[in-house]
Amino acid sequence: MRITNVREFRNKATAIFKQDEPIIITRHGKVVGLFLPLDGSDSLPVELRRELLTKFGEYISKSLEMKGVTEGEILEDFESFKKGRRRR
């Protein structure tokens, strides 16, 4: 796993995206992001994957709560999408 700062990540994004290893992105020494290439994600330790999923889940929950979206609305939307997809 590699660590880079925001400026380097921005300036070398094309080259970084070609790499197979996960990259932690920092700003002023604090973690602000994580780049996980799909092909290299199987090599992540279980603890790290669990932590990432927890953080993503918390972020999504907070975003939905701020927008006033309920779980029921999401399920209804998903069911509607599935029905429309079957007709194609």
C-alpha positions as CSV (number, residue, x, y, z in Angstrom):
1,M,0.0,0.0,0.0
2,R,1.3,3.4,-1.0
3,I,0.8,6.8,0.7
4,T,0.7,10.0,-1.3
5,N,-0.5,13.6,-0.7
6,V,-3.3,15.3,-2.6
7,R,-1.0,17.4,-4.8
8,E,1.0,14.4,-6.0
9,F,-2.2,12.4,-6.5
10,R,-3.7,15.2,-8.6
11,N,-0.5,15.8,-10.6
12,K,0.2,12.1,-11.3
13,A,-3.3,10.7,-11.4
14,T,-2.9,9.0,-14.8
15,A,0.2,7.1,-13.7
16,I,-1.3,6.3,-10.3
17,F,-4.5,4.8,-11.8
18,K,-2.3,2.4,-13.8
19,Q,-0.9,0.9,-10.6
20,D,-2.3,-2.2,-8.9
21,E,-1.8,-1.3,-5.3
22,P,-4.1,0.6,-3.0
23,I,-3.1,4.2,-2.3
24,I,-3.9,6.3,0.8
25,I,-4.3,10.0,0.0
26,T,-3.3,12.5,2.7
27,R,-3.7,16.2,3.2
28,H,-1.5,17.8,5.9
29,G,-0.7,14.4,7.2
30,K,-4.3,13.3,7.7
31,V,-6.0,10.6,5.6
32,V,-8.6,12.2,3.3
33,G,-9.1,9.4,0.7
34,L,-8.3,6.0,-0.5
35,F,-7.8,4.7,-4.1
36,L,-8.6,1.0,-4.4
37,P,-8.0,-0.5,-7.9
38,L,-10.5,-3.2,-8.6
39,D,-7.9,-5.7,-9.6
40,G,-5.8,-5.3,-6.5
41,S,-8.6,-5.1,-3.9
42,D,-8.5,-8.9,-3.1
43,S,-5.1,-8.3,-1.4
44,L,-6.5,-6.0,1.3
45,P,-6.6,-7.4,4.8
46,V,-10.0,-8.3,6.2
47,E,-9.8,-5.7,8.9
48,L,-9.1,-2.9,6.4
49,R,-12.0,-4.1,4.2
50,R,-14.3,-4.2,7.2
51,E,-13.3,-0.6,8.3
52,L,-13.7,0.7,4.7
53,L,-17.2,-0.8,4.4
54,T,-18.1,0.6,7.8
55,K,-16.9,4.1,6.8
56,F,-18.7,4.0,3.4
57,G,-21.9,2.8,5.1
58,E,-21.8,5.6,7.7
59,Y,-21.2,8.2,4.9
60,I,-24.1,6.9,2.8
61,S,-26.4,6.8,5.8
62,K,-25.5,10.3,6.8
63,S,-26.0,11.6,3.2
64,L,-29.4,9.9,2.9
65,E,-30.5,11.2,6.3
66,M,-29.5,14.8,5.3
67,K,-31.5,14.5,2.1
68,G,-34.5,13.0,3.9
69,V,-34.4,9.8,2.0
70,T,-35.9,6.7,3.8
71,E,-35.0,3.1,3.4
72,G,-38.5,2.4,2.1
73,E,-38.1,4.9,-0.7
74,I,-34.9,3.3,-1.7
75,L,-36.5,-0.1,-1.8
76,E,-39.5,1.1,-3.7
77,D,-37.2,2.8,-6.3
78,F,-35.1,-0.4,-6.6
79,E,-38.2,-2.6,-7.1
80,S,-39.5,-0.1,-9.8
81,F,-36.1,-0.3,-11.5
82,K,-36.1,-4.1,-11.5
83,K,-39.6,-4.3,-13.0
84,G,-38.7,-1.8,-15.7
85,R,-35.5,-3.7,-16.5
86,R,-37.3,-7.1,-16.9
87,R,-39.5,-5.6,-19.7
88,R,-36.5,-4.9,-22.0
